[in-house]
Amino acid sequence: MNKNGLSSFLLGLGVGVGLGILFAPKAGEETRGLIRDKAGEGADFLKQRGSQIQQTASEWVDKGKDALGRQKDNLADAVEAGKQAYRDTVKRQPSAAESEAS
């Protein structure tokens, strides 16, 4: 089930429970108390789930930053290796004056 399907299911479940409670043959005070309790449970669940989602997103951001840092270091190392290879190549080739003297 995808995220939209799960959200729709939970919304439908909540509406169904709410309607069931409203039409249940209980006294008004009892029904209102039950609705308050269920609303409190729902709010607690949403707070907990929101906290979990925030923590997961924070972990993903941290992993992304770490990966980006590693790639930046790898790129800097590759650029430095390229520069060093160029310097080594230039040092090994004889200068134009030396080539004409030979």
C-alpha positions in Angstrom: 0.0 0.0 0.0 1.5 3.4 -0.9 1.6 6.5 1.2 -1.6 8.0 -0.4 -3.5 4.7 0.1 -2.4 4.5 3.7 -3.4 8.1 4.4 -6.8 7.5 2.8 -7.3 4.3 4.8 -6.4 6.0 8.1 -8.7 9.0 7.3 -11.5 6.6 6.4 -10.9 4.6 9.6 -11.0 7.8 11.7 -14.2 9.0 10.1 -15.8 5.5 10.5 -14.8 5.3 14.2 -16.2 8.9 14.7 -19.5 8.1 13.1 -19.8 4.8 14.9 -19.2 6.5 18.2 -21.8 9.3 17.4 -24.5 6.8 16.5 -23.7 4.3 19.3 -26.5 3.9 21.8 -24.7 5.5 24.8 -25.5 8.5 26.9 -24.3 11.9 25.6 -21.8 12.5 28.4 -20.3 9.0 27.9 -20.1 9.6 24.1 -18.5 13.0 24.5 -15.9 11.6 26.9 -15.1 8.8 24.5 -14.7 11.3 21.7 -12.4 13.4 23.9 -10.3 10.3 24.7 -10.0 9.1 21.1 -9.1 12.6 19.9 -6.4 12.8 22.6 -5.1 9.4 21.5 -5.1 10.6 17.9 -3.3 13.7 18.7 -0.7 11.7 20.7 -0.2 9.4 17.8 0.2 12.3 15.3 2.8 13.9 17.6 4.7 10.7 17.9 4.6 10.0 14.2 5.6 13.5 13.4 8.6 13.2 15.7 9.6 10.0 14.0 9.3 11.5 10.6 11.3 14.5 11.7 14.0 12.3 13.1 14.1 10.2 9.9 14.3 13.3 7.7 17.1 14.6 9.9 19.1 11.4 9.6 18.6 11.5 5.8 19.9 15.1 5.7 22.9 14.1 7.8 23.7 11.2 5.5 23.4 13.4 2.5 25.8 15.9 4.0 28.3 13.2 4.8 28.0 11.8 1.2 28.4 15.3 -0.2 31.4 15.9 2.0 33.0 12.6 0.8 32.4 13.5 -2.8 33.8 16.9 -2.3 37.0 15.4 -0.8 37.2 12.9 -3.6 36.9 15.6 -6.2 39.5 17.8 -4.5 41.9 14.8 -4.4 41.3 14.0 -8.1 41.9 17.6 -9.1 45.1 17.7 -7.0 46.3 14.3 -8.6 45.6 15.8 -12.0 47.6 18.9 -11.3 50.5 16.8 -9.9 50.4 14.5 -13.0 50.6 17.6 -15.2 53.5 19.0 -13.3 55.3 15.7 -13.4 54.8 15.5 -17.2 56.0 19.0 -17.8 59.2 18.3 -15.7 60.0 15.2 -17.7 59.7 16.8 -21.2 62.9 18.5 -22.4 62.6 22.2 -22.9 62.6 23.6 -26.5 66.2 24.9 -26.1 67.5 21.5 -25.0 65.7 19.8 -28.0 67.4 22.2 -30.5 70.8 21.6 -29.0 70.6 17.9 -29.5 
